[in-house]
Amino acid sequence: MGTAQKFEDLEIWKRAREICKKVHLIQGKTDLKKDFKLYNQLNGSSGSIMDNIAEGFERNGNKEFCQFLSIAKASCGETRSQFYRVLDRDYISKEEFDNLVEKLTSLSKQINSFMKYLKDSGFRGSKFSKEL
């Protein structure tokens, strides 16, 4: 696994950003735009995925990073659950729903694998290095 210099280098952050963008595109082209509460919840939970990855990265400690990754992973589940409501209210097709759920499930697994990698590595984080 390569060394990321900034959170924007992380594949999990890039994938989370794509999902967040997709939420906005769905809102713009469907009646979800009229369902303000659901849209706000969906926008918030999908944004939480990418934001927690970024915030955890910036903490410069693997233990804290894993904590924020765990929150990001939970937000994947929350977003997935909200997409069931979006489907049930006929804002998106079953095909679009299945695609989004697959992306969120895959991202959740990727976050989990990254957390395991961080926990198994001996590196504690850059804030613990002597150079700082």
PyMOL commands that set and color helices and strands:
alter all, ss='L'
color gray80, all
select helices_A, chain A and resi 7-9+11-29+31-34+36-58+62-88+94-120+126-128
alter helices_A, ss='H'
color red, helices_A
deselect
rebuild
show_as cartoon
